[in-house]
């Protein structure tokens, strides 16, 4: 898997990526995410490719929040590619990219829907710990970087 920028050549493929109907409350759709990235400084939208096939999407922030945390705002894998380990690989690539691109990185944050047990397990296995914060139905978790 590799991360590639969203460009004028692949943005349509990106917005065609969807999640399963029962997952729609778990992540914003990619059309919304691309619009948000276009108007919010610091947001970096990326496509996840396996070979020449776009299998997922992610977006992170290069600007820290008030607590100095850098956020991963989106992570999604196409339903036809779920269950193959791509979500974990995508997360590992995003974490590595943040570590490489932000020398002052000390903490990565994300949130996930309280009913998304798959995401909760994935993030916990990657070292993210719940902070006790909530955003409506979203649980905030963070990963400390040594």
ZABA-827066 format. One record per atom (N, C-alpha, C, O): residue number from 1; atom name; x, y, z. Coordinates in Angstrom, 3 decimals. Layout:
N
> n, atom, c1, c2, c3
> NUM, CA, X, Y, Z
...
END
This chain:
146
> n, atom, c1, c2, c3
> 1, N, 0.848, -1.182, 0.000
> 1, CA, 0.000, 0.000, 0.000
> 1, C, 0.880, 1.227, 0.000
> 1, O, 1.953, 1.250, 0.602
> 2, N, 0.401, 2.244, -0.689
> 2, CA, 1.085, 3.531, -0.656
> 2, C, 0.058, 4.657, -0.606
> 2, O, -1.076, 4.509, -1.062
> 3, N, 0.482, 5.777, -0.046
> 3, CA, -0.363, 6.966, 0.030
> 3, C, -0.017, 7.879, -1.135
> 3, O, 1.153, 8.123, -1.431
> 4, N, -1.057, 8.376, -1.788
> 4, CA, -0.871, 9.296, -2.906
> 4, C, -1.780, 10.501, -2.704
> 4, O, -2.856, 10.382, -2.118
> 5, N, -1.348, 11.658, -3.186
> 5, CA, -2.197, 12.852, -3.072
> 5, C, -3.492, 12.700, -3.871
> 5, O, -3.558, 11.952, -4.847
> 6, N, -4.491, 13.410, -3.441
> 6, CA, -5.711, 13.527, -4.220
> 6, C, -5.452, 14.632, -5.238
> 6, O, -5.056, 15.742, -4.882
> 7, N, -5.678, 14.315, -6.497
> 7, CA, -5.378, 15.248, -7.582
> 7, C, -6.587, 15.379, -8.505
> 7, O, -7.618, 14.735, -8.307
> 8, N, -6.434, 16.217, -9.500
> 8, CA, -7.517, 16.356, -10.478
> 8, C, -7.705, 15.084, -11.288
> 8, O, -8.733, 14.914, -11.943
> 9, N, -6.721, 14.188, -11.251
> 9, CA, -6.831, 12.926, -11.983
> 9, C, -7.512, 11.813, -11.199
> 9, O, -8.001, 10.854, -11.796
> 10, N, -7.555, 11.920, -9.856
> 10, CA, -8.117, 10.807, -9.074
> 10, C, -9.223, 11.201, -8.096
> 10, O, -9.739, 10.343, -7.380
> 11, N, -9.587, 12.454, -8.052
> 11, CA, -10.580, 12.869, -7.054
> 11, C, -11.935, 12.198, -7.273
> 11, O, -12.665, 11.944, -6.314
> 12, N, -12.272, 11.912, -8.520
> 12, CA, -13.545, 11.232, -8.782
> 12, C, -13.534, 9.807, -8.218
> 12, O, -14.531, 9.334, -7.672
> 13, N, -12.385, 9.133, -8.361
> 13, CA, -12.258, 7.795, -7.760
> 13, C, -12.420, 7.872, -6.246
> 13, O, -13.005, 6.985, -5.624
> 14, N, -11.897, 8.936, -5.672
> 14, CA, -11.978, 9.109, -4.220
> 14, C, -13.427, 9.265, -3.766
> 14, O, -13.837, 8.644, -2.785
> 15, N, -14.204, 10.086, -4.467
> 15, CA, -15.579, 10.297, -4.014
> 15, C, -16.479, 9.104, -4.329
> 15, O, -17.580, 8.996, -3.791
> 16, N, -16.014, 8.214, -5.195
> 16, CA, -16.769, 6.978, -5.452
> 16, C, -16.590, 5.964, -4.320
> 16, O, -17.422, 5.073, -4.145
> 17, N, -15.514, 6.098, -3.558
> 17, CA, -15.310, 5.192, -2.426
> 17, C, -16.378, 5.450, -1.384
> 17, O, -16.615, 6.595, -0.996
> 18, N, -17.006, 4.417, -0.943
> 18, CA, -18.055, 4.517, 0.074
> 18, C, -17.766, 3.499, 1.172
> 18, O, -16.898, 2.638, 1.023
> 19, N, -18.485, 3.605, 2.245
> 19, CA, -18.444, 2.596, 3.297
> 19, C, -19.746, 1.812, 3.240
> 19, O, -20.662, 2.171, 2.500
> 20, N, -19.826, 0.752, 4.015
> 20, CA, -21.066, -0.017, 4.089
> 20, C, -22.169, 0.862, 4.678
> 20, O, -21.885, 1.761, 5.469
> 21, N, -23.422, 0.609, 4.301
> 21, CA, -24.516, 1.431, 4.837
> 21, C, -24.512, 1.522, 6.366
> 21, O, -24.781, 2.589, 6.917
> 22, N, -24.215, 0.431, 7.050
> 22, CA, -24.205, 0.452, 8.519
> 22, C, -23.013, 1.214, 9.097
> 22, O, -22.949, 1.431, 10.307
> 23, N, -22.065, 1.624, 8.242
> 23, CA, -20.896, 2.377, 8.686
> 23, C, -21.010, 3.869, 8.378
> 23, O, -20.117, 4.638, 8.732
> 24, N, -22.078, 4.282, 7.735
> 24, CA, -22.197, 5.666, 7.290
> 24, C, -22.171, 6.679, 8.420
> 24, O, -21.768, 7.822, 8.204
> 25, N, -22.589, 6.295, 9.622
> 25, CA, -22.528, 7.213, 10.762
> 25, C, -21.123, 7.296, 11.358
> 25, O, -20.868, 8.129, 12.228
> 26, N, -20.218, 6.445, 10.899
> 26, CA, -18.895, 6.362, 11.495
> 26, C, -17.877, 7.323, 10.888
> 26, O, -16.900, 7.676, 11.548
> 27, N, -18.084, 7.752, 9.650
> 27, CA, -17.095, 8.600, 8.978
> 27, C, -17.799, 9.483, 7.952
> 27, O, -18.739, 9.059, 7.281
> 28, N, -17.320, 10.720, 7.850
> 28, CA, -17.869, 11.633, 6.848
> 28, C, -17.570, 11.095, 5.455
> 28, O, -16.558, 10.426, 5.246
> 29, N, -18.446, 11.387, 4.510
> 29, CA, -18.176, 10.909, 3.151
> 29, C, -17.013, 11.689, 2.550
> 29, O, -16.674, 12.784, 2.999
> 30, N, -16.418, 11.102, 1.535
> 30, CA, -15.198, 11.671, 0.966
> 30, C, -15.435, 12.983, 0.232
> 30, O, -14.533, 13.817, 0.159
> 31, N, -16.623, 13.182, -0.310
> 31, CA, -16.929, 14.464, -0.941
> 31, C, -16.838, 15.585, 0.086
> 31, O, -16.222, 16.621, -0.166
> 32, N, -17.452, 15.372, 1.239
> 32, CA, -17.390, 16.361, 2.316
> 32, C, -15.938, 16.578, 2.752
> 32, O, -15.507, 17.715, 2.945
> 33, N, -15.192, 15.492, 2.906
> 33, CA, -13.804, 15.594, 3.364
> 33, C, -12.948, 16.397, 2.394
> 33, O, -12.135, 17.218, 2.818
> 34, N, -13.123, 16.168, 1.100
> 34, CA, -12.339, 16.927, 0.120
> 34, C, -12.708, 18.403, 0.134
> 34, O, -11.833, 19.258, -0.005
> 35, N, -13.984, 18.712, 0.300
> 35, CA, -14.395, 20.114, 0.416
> 35, C, -13.795, 20.738, 1.664
> 35, O, -13.301, 21.865, 1.621
> 36, N, -13.835, 20.017, 2.769
> 36, CA, -13.255, 20.511, 4.017
> 36, C, -11.765, 20.782, 3.847
> 36, O, -11.266, 21.811, 4.304
> 37, N, -11.058, 19.873, 3.198
> 37, CA, -9.619, 20.046, 2.994
> 37, C, -9.310, 21.244, 2.102
> 37, O, -8.283, 21.900, 2.278
> 38, N, -10.182, 21.529, 1.156
> 38, CA, -9.962, 22.650, 0.245
> 38, C, -10.037, 23.992, 0.955
> 38, O, -9.444, 24.973, 0.507
> 39, N, -10.772, 24.031, 2.071
> 39, CA, -10.995, 25.305, 2.743
> 39, C, -10.453, 25.374, 4.160
> 39, O, -10.708, 26.343, 4.875
> 40, N, -9.707, 24.356, 4.574
> 40, CA, -9.141, 24.344, 5.917
> 40, C, -7.633, 24.177, 5.818
> 40, O, -7.150, 23.098, 5.475
> 41, N, -6.886, 25.232, 6.115
> 41, CA, -5.425, 25.121, 6.033
> 41, C, -4.913, 23.995, 6.936
> 41, O, -5.365, 23.827, 8.069
> 42, N, -3.969, 23.239, 6.408
> 42, CA, -3.317, 22.196, 7.186
> 42, C, -3.856, 20.798, 6.955
> 42, O, -3.178, 19.822, 7.274
> 43, N, -5.070, 20.673, 6.405
> 43, CA, -5.618, 19.344, 6.188
> 43, C, -4.987, 18.712, 4.940
> 43, O, -4.856, 19.352, 3.897
> 44, N, -4.604, 17.447, 5.077
> 44, CA, -3.955, 16.720, 3.985
> 44, C, -4.787, 15.477, 3.651
> 44, O, -4.778, 14.506, 4.407
> 45, N, -5.504, 15.505, 2.521
> 45, CA, -6.264, 14.329, 2.098
> 45, C, -5.382, 13.440, 1.225
> 45, O, -4.665, 13.927, 0.351
> 46, N, -5.442, 12.144, 1.468
> 46, CA, -4.620, 11.196, 0.717
> 46, C, -5.424, 9.961, 0.353
> 46, O, -6.317, 9.538, 1.087
> 47, N, -5.088, 9.394, -0.792
> 47, CA, -5.685, 8.143, -1.227
> 47, C, -4.744, 7.006, -0.863
> 47, O, -3.523, 7.154, -0.909
> 48, N, -5.327, 5.871, -0.501
> 48, CA, -4.559, 4.659, -0.235
> 48, C, -4.691, 3.760, -1.460
> 48, O, -5.796, 3.400, -1.864
> 49, N, -3.568, 3.412, -2.032
> 49, CA, -3.543, 2.571, -3.229
> 49, C, -2.858, 1.245, -2.934
> 49, O, -1.873, 1.178, -2.197
> 50, N, -3.404, 0.203, -3.525
> 50, CA, -2.730, -1.084, -3.609
> 50, C, -2.549, -1.310, -5.108
> 50, O, -3.515, -1.543, -5.835
> 51, N, -1.319, -1.238, -5.548
> 51, CA, -1.064, -1.235, -6.985
> 51, C, -1.681, 0.005, -7.583
> 51, O, -1.440, 1.112, -7.104
> 52, N, -2.476, -0.164, -8.625
> 52, CA, -3.128, 0.977, -9.276
> 52, C, -4.554, 1.195, -8.798
> 52, O, -5.276, 2.028, -9.347
> 53, N, -4.964, 0.446, -7.772
> 53, CA, -6.346, 0.537, -7.296
> 53, C, -6.441, 1.353, -6.012
> 53, O, -5.755, 1.075, -5.028
> 54, N, -7.310, 2.371, -6.041
> 54, CA, -7.578, 3.138, -4.828
> 54, C, -8.487, 2.297, -3.935
> 54, O, -9.584, 1.911, -4.339
> 55, N, -8.018, 2.019, -2.718
> 55, CA, -8.788, 1.164, -1.806
> 55, C, -9.255, 1.907, -0.560
> 55, O, -10.079, 1.393, 0.196
> 56, N, -8.731, 3.118, -0.341
> 56, CA, -9.114, 3.836, 0.862
> 56, C, -8.754, 5.308, 0.800
> 56, O, -8.201, 5.802, -0.182
> 57, N, -9.085, 5.981, 1.876
> 57, CA, -8.894, 7.426, 1.983
> 57, C, -8.544, 7.769, 3.414
> 57, O, -9.027, 7.140, 4.356
> 58, N, -7.704, 8.767, 3.565
> 58, CA, -7.379, 9.286, 4.886
> 58, C, -7.174, 10.792, 4.786
> 58, O, -6.929, 11.331, 3.707
> 59, N, -7.278, 11.455, 5.926
> 59, CA, -7.009, 12.888, 5.989
> 59, C, -6.484, 13.212, 7.376
> 59, O, -7.061, 12.810, 8.386
> 60, N, -5.385, 13.943, 7.406
> 60, CA, -4.826, 14.346, 8.685
> 60, C, -4.515, 15.831, 8.671
> 60, O, -4.578, 16.483, 7.628
> 61, N, -4.182, 16.352, 9.832
> 61, CA, -3.954, 17.786, 10.006
> 61, C, -2.491, 18.044, 10.325
> 61, O, -1.915, 17.386, 11.192
> 62, N, -1.894, 18.994, 9.631
> 62, CA, -0.510, 19.374, 9.905
> 62, C, -0.422, 20.532, 10.893
> 62, O, 0.668, 21.012, 11.206
> 63, N, -1.586, 20.979, 11.381
> 63, CA, -1.630, 22.041, 12.385
> 63, C, -2.065, 21.429, 13.715
> 63, O, -3.067, 20.715, 13.761
> 64, N, -1.339, 21.692, 14.788
> 64, CA, -1.737, 21.105, 16.076
> 64, C, -2.951, 21.804, 16.665
> 64, O, -3.227, 22.968, 16.376
> 65, N, -3.674, 21.055, 17.506
> 65, CA, -4.776, 21.678, 18.247
> 65, C, -4.202, 22.438, 19.442
> 65, O, -2.985, 22.547, 19.588
> 66, N, -5.078, 22.958, 20.291
> 66, CA, -4.648, 23.774, 21.435
> 66, C, -3.779, 22.987, 22.417
> 66, O, -3.011, 23.576, 23.177
> 67, N, -3.898, 21.659, 22.402
> 67, CA, -3.119, 20.817, 23.302
> 67, C, -1.844, 20.280, 22.646
> 67, O, -1.122, 19.481, 23.242
> 68, N, -1.578, 20.721, 21.427
> 68, CA, -0.375, 20.283, 20.723
> 68, C, -0.517, 18.950, 20.014
> 68, O, 0.478, 18.379, 19.568
> 69, N, -1.740, 18.446, 19.904
> 69, CA, -1.982, 17.159, 19.243
> 69, C, -2.228, 17.373, 17.751
> 69, O, -2.810, 18.375, 17.336
> 70, N, -1.778, 16.420, 16.969
> 70, CA, -2.029, 16.405, 15.537
> 70, C, -3.074, 15.332, 15.266
> 70, O, -2.943, 14.195, 15.719
> 71, N, -4.115, 15.704, 14.520
> 71, CA, -5.272, 14.838, 14.365
> 71, C, -5.279, 14.072, 13.050
> 71, O, -4.935, 14.607, 11.997
> 72, N, -5.675, 12.814, 13.134
> 72, CA, -6.063, 12.036, 11.968
> 72, C, -7.584, 12.140, 11.930
> 72, O, -8.272, 11.629, 12.814
> 73, N, -8.099, 12.801, 10.904
> 73, CA, -9.535, 13.083, 10.848
> 73, C, -10.349, 12.027, 10.113
> 73, O, -11.521, 11.822, 10.427
> 74, N, -9.753, 11.367, 9.154
> 74, CA, -10.499, 10.382, 8.379
> 74, C, -9.637, 9.155, 8.103
> 74, O, -8.438, 9.243, 7.842
> 75, N, -10.303, 8.020, 8.174
> 75, CA, -9.707, 6.750, 7.757
> 75, C, -10.862, 5.898, 7.248
> 75, O, -11.809, 5.625, 7.985
> 76, N, -10.785, 5.486, 6.008
> 76, CA, -11.834, 4.613, 5.486
> 76, C, -11.246, 3.689, 4.430
> 76, O, -10.333, 4.051, 3.687
> 77, N, -11.795, 2.497, 4.393
> 77, CA, -11.434, 1.490, 3.399
> 77, C, -12.716, 1.088, 2.677
> 77, O, -13.765, 0.918, 3.298
> 78, N, -12.618, 0.939, 1.365
> 78, CA, -13.753, 0.507, 0.567
> 78, C, -14.293, -0.816, 1.116
> 78, O, -13.514, -1.690, 1.499
> 79, N, -15.624, -0.969, 1.157
> 79, CA, -16.206, -2.193, 1.728
> 79, C, -15.693, -3.486, 1.101
> 79, O, -15.545, -4.495, 1.791
> 80, N, -15.424, -3.462, -0.193
> 80, CA, -14.943, -4.665, -0.873
> 80, C, -13.514, -5.034, -0.483
> 80, O, -13.040, -6.125, -0.801
> 81, N, -12.834, -4.127, 0.202
> 81, CA, -11.441, -4.361, 0.594
> 81, C, -11.286, -4.465, 2.114
> 81, O, -10.171, -4.634, 2.608
> 82, N, -12.383, -4.365, 2.851
> 82, CA, -12.312, -4.471, 4.307
> 82, C, -12.038, -5.918, 4.712
> 82, O, -12.407, -6.858, 4.009
> 83, N, -11.386, -6.072, 5.858
> 83, CA, -11.089, -7.397, 6.376
> 83, C, -9.803, -7.989, 5.827
> 83, O, -9.505, -9.156, 6.077
> 84, N, -9.040, -7.204, 5.083
> 84, CA, -7.797, -7.692, 4.479
> 84, C, -6.551, -7.092, 5.133
> 84, O, -5.433, -7.309, 4.665
> 85, N, -6.748, -6.340, 6.210
> 85, CA, -5.615, -5.713, 6.887
> 85, C, -5.252, -4.346, 6.342
> 85, O, -4.279, -3.742, 6.794
> 86, N, -6.012, -3.844, 5.380
> 86, CA, -5.686, -2.554, 4.785
> 86, C, -5.879, -1.390, 5.754
> 86, O, -5.137, -0.409, 5.697
> 87, N, -6.863, -1.488, 6.639
> 87, CA, -7.079, -0.414, 7.608
> 87, C, -5.872, -0.239, 8.515
> 87, O, -5.438, 0.886, 8.763
> 88, N, -5.334, -1.332, 9.004
> 88, CA, -4.151, -1.269, 9.867
> 88, C, -2.943, -0.718, 9.095
> 88, O, -2.205, 0.131, 9.594
> 89, N, -2.763, -1.219, 7.877
> 89, CA, -1.645, -0.742, 7.064
> 89, C, -1.777, 0.744, 6.794
> 89, O, -0.795, 1.482, 6.878
> 90, N, -2.982, 1.187, 6.471
> 90, CA, -3.222, 2.608, 6.224
> 90, C, -2.874, 3.431, 7.460
> 90, O, -2.202, 4.457, 7.353
> 91, N, -3.322, 2.993, 8.616
> 91, CA, -3.006, 3.718, 9.854
> 91, C, -1.495, 3.765, 10.098
> 91, O, -0.958, 4.810, 10.467
> 92, N, -0.823, 2.658, 9.898
> 92, CA, 0.633, 2.626, 10.099
> 92, C, 1.339, 3.603, 9.160
> 92, O, 2.289, 4.276, 9.560
> 93, N, 0.874, 3.679, 7.911
> 93, CA, 1.469, 4.616, 6.961
> 93, C, 1.218, 6.069, 7.362
> 93, O, 2.113, 6.906, 7.243
> 94, N, 0.014, 6.371, 7.834
> 94, CA, -0.296, 7.745, 8.249
> 94, C, 0.541, 8.133, 9.473
> 94, O, 1.091, 9.233, 9.526
> 95, N, 0.636, 7.243, 10.441
> 95, CA, 1.449, 7.520, 11.638
> 95, C, 2.907, 7.750, 11.240
> 95, O, 3.540, 8.688, 11.725
> 96, N, 3.439, 6.907, 10.367
> 96, CA, 4.823, 7.060, 9.917
> 96, C, 5.018, 8.389, 9.181
> 96, O, 6.038, 9.058, 9.347
> 97, N, 4.044, 8.753, 8.380
> 97, CA, 4.143, 10.010, 7.643
> 97, C, 4.131, 11.202, 8.594
> 97, O, 4.934, 12.123, 8.442
> 98, N, 3.231, 11.192, 9.568
> 98, CA, 3.198, 12.274, 10.560
> 98, C, 4.520, 12.352, 11.309
> 98, O, 5.050, 13.444, 11.515
> 99, N, 5.050, 11.221, 11.712
> 99, CA, 6.333, 11.201, 12.438
> 99, C, 7.459, 11.778, 11.585
> 99, O, 8.323, 12.494, 12.092
> 100, N, 7.447, 11.470, 10.304
> 100, CA, 8.483, 11.953, 9.395
> 100, C, 8.344, 13.447, 9.104
> 100, O, 9.330, 14.183, 9.105
> 101, N, 7.109, 13.884, 8.853
> 101, CA, 6.873, 15.254, 8.390
> 101, C, 6.821, 16.295, 9.501
> 101, O, 7.007, 17.484, 9.245
> 102, N, 6.570, 15.859, 10.732
> 102, CA, 6.430, 16.822, 11.839
> 102, C, 7.461, 16.479, 12.916
> 102, O, 7.191, 15.654, 13.789
> 103, N, 8.629, 17.102, 12.862
> 103, CA, 9.694, 16.770, 13.813
> 103, C, 9.316, 16.997, 15.279
> 103, O, 9.865, 16.349, 16.170
> 104, N, 8.388, 17.909, 15.526
> 104, CA, 7.993, 18.215, 16.905
> 104, C, 6.834, 17.341, 17.387
> 104, O, 6.308, 17.566, 18.477
> 105, N, 6.436, 16.363, 16.602
> 105, CA, 5.286, 15.515, 16.929
> 105, C, 5.487, 14.804, 18.269
> 105, O, 6.493, 14.127, 18.481
> 106, N, 4.517, 14.969, 19.162
> 106, CA, 4.541, 14.294, 20.461
> 106, C, 3.275, 13.491, 20.717
> 106, O, 3.270, 12.571, 21.535
> 107, N, 2.176, 13.852, 19.999
> 107, CA, 0.923, 13.157, 20.235
> 107, C, 0.034, 13.239, 18.997
> 107, O, -0.093, 14.291, 18.370
> 108, N, -0.573, 12.107, 18.664
> 108, CA, -1.535, 12.019, 17.571
> 108, C, -2.892, 11.711, 18.193
> 108, O, -3.003, 10.857, 19.072
> 109, N, -3.923, 12.418, 17.728
> 109, CA, -5.270, 12.197, 18.245
> 109, C, -6.195, 11.805, 17.094
> 109, O, -5.932, 12.098, 15.928
> 110, N, -7.268, 11.143, 17.455
> 110, CA, -8.337, 10.789, 16.522
> 110, C, -9.587, 10.560, 17.331
> 110, O, -9.540, 10.467, 18.558
> 111, N, -10.702, 10.468, 16.644
> 111, CA, -11.920, 10.065, 17.340
> 111, C, -12.663, 9.064, 16.478
> 111, O, -12.488, 9.008, 15.261
> 112, N, -13.488, 8.284, 17.133
> 112, CA, -14.251, 7.254, 16.443
> 112, C, -15.605, 7.116, 17.118
> 112, O, -15.756, 7.386, 18.309
> 113, N, -16.580, 6.691, 16.336
> 113, CA, -17.946, 6.560, 16.822
> 113, C, -18.006, 5.506, 17.919
> 113, O, -17.366, 4.459, 17.824
> 114, N, -18.776, 5.791, 18.952
> 114, CA, -18.882, 4.889, 20.098
> 114, C, -19.363, 3.490, 19.732
> 114, O, -19.113, 2.541, 20.475
> 115, N, -20.046, 3.346, 18.605
> 115, CA, -20.538, 2.035, 18.175
> 115, C, -19.603, 1.330, 17.199
> 115, O, -19.926, 0.252, 16.699
> 116, N, -18.458, 1.923, 16.926
> 116, CA, -17.524, 1.350, 15.959
> 116, C, -16.484, 0.493, 16.684
> 116, O, -15.366, 0.937, 16.945
> 117, N, -16.870, -0.729, 16.999
> 117, CA, -15.992, -1.644, 17.746
> 117, C, -14.753, -2.029, 16.950
> 117, O, -13.686, -2.237, 17.528
> 118, N, -14.881, -2.125, 15.641
> 118, CA, -13.726, -2.491, 14.810
> 118, C, -12.654, -1.413, 14.899
> 118, O, -11.474, -1.720, 15.074
> 119, N, -13.058, -0.148, 14.778
> 119, CA, -12.093, 0.951, 14.884
> 119, C, -11.489, 1.005, 16.279
> 119, O, -10.281, 1.191, 16.423
> 120, N, -12.313, 0.845, 17.304
> 120, CA, -11.808, 0.885, 18.685
> 120, C, -10.711, -0.153, 18.881
> 120, O, -9.673, 0.139, 19.476
> 121, N, -10.937, -1.350, 18.389
> 121, CA, -9.948, -2.427, 18.530
> 121, C, -8.683, -2.128, 17.731
> 121, O, -7.573, -2.305, 18.231
> 122, N, -8.851, -1.679, 16.500
> 122, CA, -7.701, -1.344, 15.662
> 122, C, -6.834, -0.273, 16.320
> 122, O, -5.619, -0.432, 16.440
> 123, N, -7.468, 0.809, 16.739
> 123, CA, -6.703, 1.914, 17.319
> 123, C, -6.031, 1.504, 18.630
> 123, O, -4.894, 1.899, 18.885
> 124, N, -6.704, 0.735, 19.446
> 124, CA, -6.096, 0.246, 20.696
> 124, C, -4.889, -0.637, 20.386
> 124, O, -3.862, -0.546, 21.058
> 125, N, -5.011, -1.483, 19.378
> 125, CA, -3.888, -2.352, 19.004
> 125, C, -2.695, -1.566, 18.469
> 125, O, -1.560, -2.040, 18.522
> 126, N, -2.950, -0.375, 17.959
> 126, CA, -1.873, 0.486, 17.476
> 126, C, -1.296, 1.365, 18.588
> 126, O, -0.352, 2.120, 18.352
> 127, N, -1.855, 1.271, 19.793
> 127, CA, -1.330, 2.034, 20.920
> 127, C, -2.129, 3.260, 21.306
> 127, O, -1.746, 3.966, 22.239
> 128, N, -3.218, 3.536, 20.625
> 128, CA, -4.057, 4.682, 20.992
> 128, C, -4.808, 4.363, 22.279
> 128, O, -5.293, 3.248, 22.469
> 129, N, -4.897, 5.346, 23.148
> 129, CA, -5.598, 5.198, 24.421
> 129, C, -6.671, 6.269, 24.523
> 129, O, -6.455, 7.426, 24.161
> 130, N, -7.833, 5.862, 25.024
> 130, CA, -8.926, 6.817, 25.205
> 130, C, -8.501, 7.904, 26.181
> 130, O, -7.858, 7.628, 27.194
> 131, N, -8.867, 9.143, 25.865
> 131, CA, -8.476, 10.283, 26.697
> 131, C, -9.532, 10.646, 27.733
> 131, O, -9.259, 11.406, 28.662
> 132, N, -10.734, 10.106, 27.574
> 132, CA, -11.853, 10.503, 28.426
> 132, C, -12.676, 11.620, 27.807
> 132, O, -13.749, 11.948, 28.313
> 133, N, -12.191, 12.211, 26.717
> 133, CA, -12.929, 13.253, 26.010
> 133, C, -13.938, 12.605, 25.060
> 133, O, -13.746, 11.490, 24.575
> 134, N, -15.006, 13.340, 24.819
> 134, CA, -16.014, 12.895, 23.850
> 134, C, -16.463, 14.092, 23.030
> 134, O, -16.527, 15.219, 23.522
> 135, N, -16.771, 13.825, 21.779
> 135, CA, -17.402, 14.797, 20.892
> 135, C, -18.719, 14.168, 20.454
> 135, O, -18.750, 13.400, 19.492
> 136, N, -19.794, 14.483, 21.144
> 136, CA, -21.092, 13.851, 20.903
> 136, C, -20.950, 12.335, 21.028
> 136, O, -20.703, 11.827, 22.122
> 137, N, -21.102, 11.606, 19.919
> 137, CA, -21.010, 10.139, 19.960
> 137, C, -19.605, 9.635, 19.633
> 137, O, -19.400, 8.441, 19.416
> 138, N, -18.649, 10.549, 19.599
> 138, CA, -17.276, 10.196, 19.236
> 138, C, -16.399, 10.102, 20.477
> 138, O, -16.450, 10.957, 21.361
> 139, N, -15.600, 9.051, 20.523
> 139, CA, -14.633, 8.832, 21.598
> 139, C, -13.277, 9.313, 21.104
> 139, O, -12.847, 8.937, 20.013
> 140, N, -12.600, 10.138, 21.893
> 140, CA, -11.286, 10.644, 21.525
> 140, C, -10.214, 9.723, 22.097
> 140, O, -10.274, 9.319, 23.258
> 141, N, -9.243, 9.403, 21.262
> 141, CA, -8.107, 8.584, 21.687
> 141, C, -6.831, 9.232, 21.176
> 141, O, -6.849, 9.954, 20.179
> 142, N, -5.727, 8.973, 21.862
> 142, CA, -4.470, 9.564, 21.419
> 142, C, -3.328, 8.567, 21.550
> 142, O, -3.380, 7.603, 22.314
> 143, N, -2.310, 8.845, 20.777
> 143, CA, -1.091, 8.035, 20.759
> 143, C, 0.064, 8.945, 21.088
> 143, O, 0.323, 9.913, 20.372
> 144, N, 0.761, 8.643, 22.167
> 144, CA, 1.948, 9.432, 22.535
> 144, C, 3.135, 8.948, 21.713
> 144, O, 3.338, 7.749, 21.525
> 145, N, 3.910, 9.908, 21.232
> 145, CA, 5.083, 9.613, 20.435
> 145, C, 6.309, 9.874, 21.303
> 145, O, 6.485, 10.972, 21.831
> 146, N, 7.144, 8.867, 21.443
> 146, CA, 8.334, 9.008, 22.310
> 146, C, 9.375, 9.885, 21.642
> 146, O, 10.440, 10.121, 22.211
END
